[in-house]
Amino acid sequence: MENEVRKDDVHPNVQALVQNNQLFPPAEEIDLSTGKGKWTIKGYRIWADNYLQACKHLEMIENF
């Protein structure tokens, strides 16, 4: 399950880096009370513990 990130899930500027397993995009914001980060993926603002979890939440949102 390592790095199961589809290229459509990441910002175009970091697609190549993510596909080469070099980098995941940093959180746009961090909630200091919960420690969760916010990523905007495909127009959805998603709060999660890490980028991979945010991608899983995106999948649940799109399949709801």
Order of alpha helices (4+ residues) and beta strands (2+ residues): alpha-beta-beta-beta-alpha
